[in-house]
């Protein structure tokens, strides 16, 4: 009798869980129907763009909307660009550097003590954190030991490089959100060496030998010609030489978790992560990122990989809520802050 009672209890619990999941699924599908098929074109367009930016659930709008309407919303017209987009290095004068101890001003140790500032970011639909690294020489690109297999989570990258903090970095092959994070897209440069190049011209985000952040469309060859020491590919470029960009990709972006990097005129590197897909923080658009960076004095800035890859750790603490349902994702590149 006791065994039968336990069995009935287990069955009831399973039925309850199944019914709960089904009700949640029905509710979610109902909400999506209301937004994507409802009277508000603004809500329809924003949700469609947000979903299409994801690698795992980009197909959902196709259930509710005809292909013609999706194409109209996404506006697949390509932005024109010139490969020779060049960062004006004269706009940046590095004021905090470990090289300062050579001139007898301040020692590297003294600078390091106050080198990093944590800033909480809050907007109408988002919240996040910015790490301001005053010495740009402390920011490097972290990678796994090799490419083509599995990447490393941000936690493992921090351990490998004995770094104090960091955020996720560039693009990688991630079909349907099931990528292993070990195969980058575009280029990767570490310590001045081009360690990955798929032969395409992409938006490159890199730091040169003088600590200047460069953003813009370029090939691996062009990146090396600009003396980039650390670099990866993603985009779009958000601010170039003090000018906010307004390409189609930027003006039609959705609301999602975001990671981005910028640099102030004094050389400080700005590492930004915005939480998303949370009740307390839906996410940000590219235009939101531009506003944040301009508010904090960036002269150059670019978007990094976002969505479920968005993650920030500093001094052993998770600084934002990661939206991935499977935990920290393996990555091919990340921006790390050395000790």
RAMO-V858796 format. One line per field, one symbol per residue. burial: 1 if it has 16 or more other ideal C-beta (glycine too) atoms within 10 Angstrom, else 0. Layout:
burial=???
//
This chain:
burial=000000000000000000000000000000010001000000011111111111110001100110001100110000000000101010010101110100000001001100110000101001111111111111111111001001111101110010111111111101000010111111111100001110001111111100111111111101110101111111111111000010101101111111111111001111111111100011111111110111010111111111111111110000111111000111111111110
//
